[in-house]
Amino acid sequence: MALDVIGAGPGRTATFSMKFALEHIGYGPCYHMVEVFRSARRNIPLWQDVVDGKPDWDAIFDGYRSVTDNPACVYWRELADFYPEAKIVLTVRDAEAWVESCNETINSQRMLASLEGSNLLQMLQGTYLCQFGEHISDPEWMANWYRAYNEEVINTIPSERLLVFHPRDGWEPLCDFLEVPVPLEPFPRVNSRDELAAHRTNKGGCLPILRSLRRSLAII
């Protein structure tokens, strides 16, 4: 099964909402960071192979029709080339809001410290965190990085193959782009910052998030 839809938007651009949306309109299963946790023994070595320059995209996405979120979005260019028939959806948000959201969740020192010594952190360093290096705590640099990232996607992918999408726009742009009927249900909104904040206030710091992710209930 080849990918039909590739989500190019980085994490914290409603990528988990996009996972549910794509699955609802027939493009499931959708690969997301949560899949790495769901089958960590299988997925982390495959992503480490990507880091080592030996990607097996068909193995990683075996059984999936779409993909969104980290770490796959880092390789949007490679995936777009490997799956030339797939359409690309770039989920977007305000740059400063994206930085703030990342700093409170996936890029927070508390989150990263909770992964210290794990093969998951090693994989994230090789795929995702390496994009930022020492600048990860510099809001201005990160905001500029995010703007440049979006511009690169927009300037690289042909317009007929690309949808620049904000989830507040609802189903219509996405369904029109993918040529599927518009559902009656509201566009899904999950993975809110409030949900993550609630996890962070629990005893044990970020560990409850990781345990929940392994149960595919919590959100990154």
One Martini backbone bead per residue (centre of mass of N, CA, C, O) as a GRO file, in nm:
protein
  220
    1MET     BB    1   0.092   0.039   0.027
    2ALA     BB    2   0.056   0.360  -0.064
    3LEU     BB    3   0.082   0.679  -0.023
    4ASP     BB    4  -0.165   0.954  -0.047
    5VAL     BB    5  -0.079   1.120   0.220
    6ILE     BB    6   0.129   1.407   0.313
    7GLY     BB    7   0.244   1.546   0.607
    8ALA     BB    8   0.442   1.853   0.645
    9GLY     BB    9   0.374   1.934   0.918
   10PRO     BB   10   0.469   2.002   1.209
   11GLY     BB   11   0.458   1.972   1.511
   12ARG     BB   12   0.198   2.171   1.636
   13THR     BB   13  -0.017   2.155   1.358
   14ALA     BB   14  -0.257   1.954   1.398
   15THR     BB   15  -0.167   1.645   1.347
   16PHE     BB   16  -0.375   1.481   1.512
   17SER     BB   17  -0.625   1.590   1.378
   18MET     BB   18  -0.539   1.494   1.095
   19LYS     BB   19  -0.546   1.198   1.149
   20PHE     BB   20  -0.853   1.182   1.206
   21ALA     BB   21  -0.948   1.312   0.945
   22LEU     BB   22  -0.826   1.112   0.741
   23GLU     BB   23  -0.966   0.861   0.856
   24HIS     BB   24  -1.262   0.965   0.818
   25ILE     BB   25  -1.214   1.004   0.482
   26GLY     BB   26  -1.027   0.726   0.401
   27TYR     BB   27  -0.696   0.772   0.503
   28GLY     BB   28  -0.661   0.490   0.639
   29PRO     BB   29  -0.418   0.465   0.804
   30CYS     BB   30  -0.239   0.703   1.017
   31TYR     BB   31   0.071   0.819   1.055
   32HIS     BB   32   0.223   0.873   1.379
   33MET     BB   33   0.395   0.914   1.659
   34VAL     BB   34   0.215   0.705   1.808
   35GLU     BB   35   0.322   0.460   1.643
   36VAL     BB   36   0.598   0.441   1.772
   37PHE     BB   37   0.482   0.357   2.050
   38ARG     BB   38   0.305   0.117   1.973
   39SER     BB   39   0.583   0.007   1.794
   40ALA     BB   40   0.887   0.047   1.898
   41ARG     BB   41   1.056  -0.206   1.817
   42ARG     BB   42   0.999  -0.151   1.514
   43ASN     BB   43   1.028   0.170   1.458
   44ILE     BB   44   1.296   0.277   1.568
   45PRO     BB   45   1.491   0.118   1.381
   46LEU     BB   46   1.379   0.237   1.117
   47TRP     BB   47   1.456   0.533   1.192
   48GLN     BB   48   1.756   0.478   1.228
   49ASP     BB   49   1.800   0.410   0.931
   50VAL     BB   50   1.740   0.689   0.833
   51VAL     BB   51   1.970   0.830   0.982
   52ASP     BB   52   2.182   0.620   0.829
   53GLY     BB   53   2.076   0.622   0.515
   54LYS     BB   54   1.840   0.358   0.528
   55PRO     BB   55   1.560   0.379   0.395
   56ASP     BB   56   1.223   0.212   0.453
   57TRP     BB   57   0.930   0.322   0.366
   58ASP     BB   58   0.754   0.070   0.321
   59ALA     BB   59   0.799  -0.042   0.605
   60ILE     BB   60   0.700   0.192   0.778
   61PHE     BB   61   0.412   0.222   0.588
   62ASP     BB   62   0.286  -0.039   0.634
   63GLY     BB   63  -0.069  -0.005   0.601
   64TYR     BB   64  -0.060   0.295   0.504
   65ARG     BB   65  -0.216   0.606   0.360
   66SER     BB   66  -0.091   0.803   0.579
   67VAL     BB   67   0.086   1.110   0.703
   68THR     BB   68   0.196   1.257   1.023
   69ASP     BB   69   0.427   1.414   1.173
   70ASN     BB   70   0.652   1.314   1.373
   71PRO     BB   71   0.928   1.233   1.177
   72ALA     BB   72   0.818   1.244   0.880
   73CYS     BB   73   0.809   1.553   0.807
   74VAL     BB   74   1.118   1.588   0.770
   75TYR     BB   75   1.070   1.393   0.489
   76TRP     BB   76   0.892   1.529   0.265
   77ARG     BB   77   1.071   1.522   0.015
   78GLU     BB   78   1.129   1.217   0.001
   79LEU     BB   79   0.829   1.128   0.001
   80ALA     BB   80   0.740   1.281  -0.253
   81ASP     BB   81   0.935   1.116  -0.437
   82PHE     BB   82   0.851   0.819  -0.354
   83TYR     BB   83   0.535   0.941  -0.370
   84PRO     BB   84   0.420   1.086  -0.654
   85GLU     BB   85   0.091   1.054  -0.598
   86ALA     BB   86   0.097   1.215  -0.358
   87LYS     BB   87  -0.039   1.430  -0.135
   88ILE     BB   88   0.009   1.758   0.015
   89VAL     BB   89  -0.004   1.864   0.364
   90LEU     BB   90   0.017   2.194   0.510
   91THR     BB   91   0.026   2.265   0.826
   92VAL     BB   92  -0.073   2.573   0.995
   93ARG     BB   93   0.067   2.856   1.186
   94ASP     BB   94   0.166   3.068   1.392
   95ALA     BB   95   0.490   3.104   1.472
   96GLU     BB   96   0.479   3.194   1.771
   97ALA     BB   97   0.272   2.977   1.856
   98TRP     BB   98   0.446   2.736   1.783
   99VAL     BB   99   0.678   2.789   1.975
  100GLU     BB  100   0.517   2.794   2.238
  101SER     BB  101   0.403   2.509   2.211
  102CYS     BB  102   0.673   2.357   2.199
  103ASN     BB  103   0.790   2.466   2.473
  104GLU     BB  104   0.539   2.320   2.635
  105THR     BB  105   0.620   2.036   2.501
  106ILE     BB  106   0.824   1.877   2.282
  107ASN     BB  107   1.074   2.101   2.368
  108SER     BB  108   1.090   2.054   2.652
  109GLN     BB  109   1.297   1.983   2.911
  110ARG     BB  110   1.108   1.789   3.054
  111MET     BB  111   1.057   1.601   2.822
  112LEU     BB  112   1.354   1.533   2.745
  113ALA     BB  113   1.436   1.428   3.028
  114SER     BB  114   1.232   1.181   3.023
  115LEU     BB  115   1.424   1.050   2.771
  116GLU     BB  116   1.673   0.988   2.900
  117GLY     BB  117   1.850   0.713   2.757
  118SER     BB  118   1.681   0.665   2.511
  119ASN     BB  119   1.605   0.552   2.190
  120LEU     BB  120   1.404   0.777   2.131
  121LEU     BB  121   1.593   1.020   2.165
  122GLN     BB  122   1.792   0.933   1.952
  123MET     BB  123   1.590   0.946   1.720
  124LEU     BB  124   1.507   1.246   1.757
  125GLN     BB  125   1.790   1.366   1.718
  126GLY     BB  126   1.822   1.247   1.417
  127THR     BB  127   1.546   1.384   1.302
  128TYR     BB  128   1.445   1.651   1.469
  129LEU     BB  129   1.648   1.812   1.667
  130CYS     BB  130   1.880   1.866   1.451
  131GLN     BB  131   1.742   2.127   1.324
  132PHE     BB  132   1.826   2.322   1.591
  133GLY     BB  133   2.002   2.270   1.820
  134GLU     BB  134   2.100   2.548   2.008
  135HIS     BB  135   1.814   2.704   1.913
  136ILE     BB  136   1.563   2.583   2.074
  137SER     BB  137   1.566   2.848   2.292
  138ASP     BB  138   1.510   3.042   2.036
  139PRO     BB  139   1.236   3.202   1.934
  140GLU     BB  140   1.325   3.360   1.682
  141TRP     BB  141   1.468   3.134   1.533
  142MET     BB  142   1.228   2.937   1.527
  143ALA     BB  143   1.032   3.116   1.371
  144ASN     BB  144   1.211   3.142   1.119
  145TRP     BB  145   1.231   2.844   1.061
  146TYR     BB  146   0.929   2.796   1.015
  147ARG     BB  147   0.892   2.989   0.778
  148ALA     BB  148   1.107   2.857   0.594
  149TYR     BB  149   0.980   2.581   0.582
  150ASN     BB  150   0.716   2.660   0.445
  151GLU     BB  151   0.844   2.792   0.196
  152GLU     BB  152   0.984   2.538   0.091
  153VAL     BB  153   0.735   2.372   0.039
  154ILE     BB  154   0.587   2.574  -0.148
  155ASN     BB  155   0.840   2.599  -0.357
  156THR     BB  156   0.850   2.277  -0.427
  157ILE     BB  157   0.557   2.211  -0.448
  158PRO     BB  158   0.319   2.175  -0.647
  159SER     BB  159   0.017   2.330  -0.633
  160GLU     BB  160  -0.160   2.074  -0.724
  161ARG     BB  161  -0.022   1.900  -0.466
  162LEU     BB  162  -0.096   2.141  -0.261
  163LEU     BB  163  -0.196   2.203   0.087
  164VAL     BB  164  -0.272   2.486   0.271
  165PHE     BB  165  -0.356   2.424   0.622
  166HIS     BB  166  -0.617   2.522   0.844
  167PRO     BB  167  -0.832   2.382   1.071
  168ARG     BB  168  -1.034   2.630   1.085
  169ASP     BB  169  -1.144   2.567   0.784
  170GLY     BB  170  -1.206   2.278   0.774
  171TRP     BB  171  -1.320   2.045   0.550
  172GLU     BB  172  -1.341   2.169   0.261
  173PRO     BB  173  -1.045   2.199   0.158
  174LEU     BB  174  -0.965   1.904   0.201
  175CYS     BB  175  -1.193   1.762   0.037
  176ASP     BB  176  -1.142   1.908  -0.228
  177PHE     BB  177  -0.847   1.815  -0.265
  178LEU     BB  178  -0.935   1.491  -0.227
  179GLU     BB  179  -1.218   1.426  -0.344
  180VAL     BB  180  -1.435   1.436  -0.101
  181PRO     BB  181  -1.670   1.424   0.114
  182VAL     BB  182  -1.839   1.611   0.346
  183PRO     BB  183  -1.878   1.592   0.659
  184LEU     BB  184  -2.102   1.636   0.929
  185GLU     BB  185  -1.888   1.648   1.116
  186PRO     BB  186  -1.672   1.789   1.296
  187PHE     BB  187  -1.375   1.894   1.313
  188PRO     BB  188  -1.113   1.776   1.462
  189ARG     BB  189  -1.005   1.838   1.818
  190VAL     BB  190  -0.680   1.767   1.918
  191ASN     BB  191  -0.402   1.813   2.109
  192SER     BB  192  -0.410   2.008   2.331
  193ARG     BB  193  -0.246   2.202   2.555
  194ASP     BB  194  -0.426   2.141   2.799
  195GLU     BB  195  -0.379   1.834   2.802
  196LEU     BB  196  -0.073   1.851   2.851
  197ALA     BB  197  -0.079   2.024   3.105
  198ALA     BB  198  -0.226   1.817   3.278
  199HIS     BB  199   0.005   1.610   3.266
  200ARG     BB  200   0.236   1.793   3.389
  201THR     BB  201   0.087   1.815   3.683
  202ASN     BB  202   0.157   1.546   3.735
  203LYS     BB  203   0.297   1.305   3.885
  204GLY     BB  204   0.606   1.266   3.699
  205GLY     BB  205   0.557   1.460   3.483
  206CYS     BB  206   0.604   1.313   3.163
  207LEU     BB  207   0.542   1.012   3.211
  208PRO     BB  208   0.233   0.999   3.164
  209ILE     BB  209   0.255   1.053   2.863
  210LEU     BB  210   0.419   0.803   2.784
  211ARG     BB  211   0.224   0.594   2.888
  212SER     BB  212  -0.016   0.693   2.716
  213LEU     BB  213   0.113   0.661   2.441
  214ARG     BB  214   0.146   0.352   2.465
  215ARG     BB  215  -0.186   0.352   2.475
  216SER     BB  216  -0.299   0.567   2.271
  217LEU     BB  217  -0.417   0.838   2.444
  218ALA     BB  218  -0.215   1.034   2.418
  219ILE     BB  219  -0.027   1.345   2.330
  220ILE     BB  220   0.206   1.487   2.063
   0.00000   0.00000   0.00000
